[in-house]
Amino acid sequence: MSAVATLRGETPQQVRSLGEQFTAYNFREYAKRRTRDAFHEHKDEKDSRKVQELIQKGLKELQAMKRQTVIGQFYQLDRLVVEARLSLRQDSGKSGQVAKQ
């Protein structure tokens, strides 16, 4: 298996696991959306040099997101209503019913 194929297989999983570490809902959702869109945009890339460049660019963006997350933790805000509803749905036994606040 080529290095490019190996990177293609493991990189999305690494990005997903790192994305869950962001505590701010808006930032976490932005990171997920931005990463997903970037992967879809370049999913058919065959040139290994271009793939390496894209991975390096992604790593730089990840470092910037991590720095921004640390800064954001200094200014911790209350949870958003959206986050409260998501946690209530998960805690309601996953019966498919929407839990009310």
Buried (B, 14 or more C-beta within 10 A) or exposed (E): EEEBEEBBEEBEEEBEEBBEEBEBBEBBEBBBEBBBEBBEEEEEBEEEEEBEEBBEEBEEBBEEBBEBBEEBEEEEEEEEEEBEBEEEBEEEEEEEEEBEE
